[in-house]
Amino acid sequence: MADTHAGNSALSGKVLSHAIWAEDGRELAQFYAAALGTQVSEPYLDEDGNPAAFPVWVGDMMYVFWSATTFKAPTWPRDELAFHMDVSFDDIEAAEKRLLELGATKPAHQPGGDHWTVLLDPSGQPFCISGSR
């Protein structure tokens, strides 16, 4: 079947943001902002005027950390993940040390060998770190 949308620039898009849920969106935004060398921007308010979502800009990409009252961290590696982040650093050893100081934890299960290290962010969600390629 032919792609009827091929070459149609009106249908090309660019990812603007990624939304990540946690029990405490502000706490998770502060963790990732510190990890990525940036700051948390002004929060988005819920319908009652309370801060509910906390944006963190990294270049042209925005990560929005939402506070979700029903959030439950996955039991990794048993549970399948809907998503995870991979973050690279020039000095992977220094980065791992700093991330652990910021509140990440390092699970025993490490499937990446010498290629990457799995950490759990303060909300309990896995993310991977590796050296810059």
Residue pairs with C-beta under 8 A, 6 or more apart in sequence:
5 11
15 61
16 61
16 62
17 55
17 61
17 62
17 63
17 64
18 61
18 62
18 63
18 64
18 83
19 53
19 63
19 64
19 65
19 66
20 28
20 63
20 64
20 65
20 66
20 83
20 125
21 65
21 66
21 68
21 71
22 28
22 65
22 66
22 67
22 68
22 71
22 122
22 123
22 125
23 67
23 68
23 69
23 71
23 123
24 67
24 123
25 52
25 53
25 54
25 65
25 66
25 67
25 68
26 40
26 43
26 51
26 54
26 65
26 67
27 122
27 123
28 54
28 65
28 121
28 122
28 123
29 40
29 54
29 55
29 56
29 63
29 65
30 40
30 54
31 102
31 103
31 104
31 121
31 122
32 56
32 63
32 65
32 121
33 39
33 40
33 56
34 102
35 87
35 95
35 98
35 99
35 102
36 56
36 58
36 87
38 56
38 57
38 58
39 56
40 54
40 55
40 56
41 54
41 55
41 56
41 57
42 55
43 51
43 52
43 53
43 54
43 55
44 51
44 52
44 53
44 54
44 55
44 64
45 51
45 52
46 52
51 67
52 66
52 67
53 64
53 65
53 66
53 67
54 64
54 65
54 66
55 62
55 63
55 64
55 65
56 62
56 63
56 64
56 65
57 63
71 123
73 120
73 123
73 124
73 125
74 80
74 81
74 124
74 125
74 126
76 107
76 109
76 118
76 120
76 125
76 126
77 107
77 109
77 111
81 125
81 126
84 125
84 126
84 127
84 128
85 127
85 128
86 116
86 127
86 128
86 129
86 130
87 127
87 128
87 129
87 130
88 129
88 130
88 131
88 132
88 133
89 95
89 129
89 130
89 131
89 132
90 131
90 132
92 117
92 129
92 130
92 131
95 129
96 106
96 117
96 119
96 129
99 119
99 129
100 106
100 119
102 122
103 121
103 122
104 119
104 120
104 121
104 122
105 119
105 120
106 117
106 118
106 119
106 120
107 118
107 119
107 120
107 126
109 118
110 117
110 118
111 118
112 118
112 128
112 130
115 130
116 128
116 129
116 130
117 128
117 129
117 130
118 126
118 127
118 128
119 126
119 127
119 128
119 129
120 126
120 127
121 127
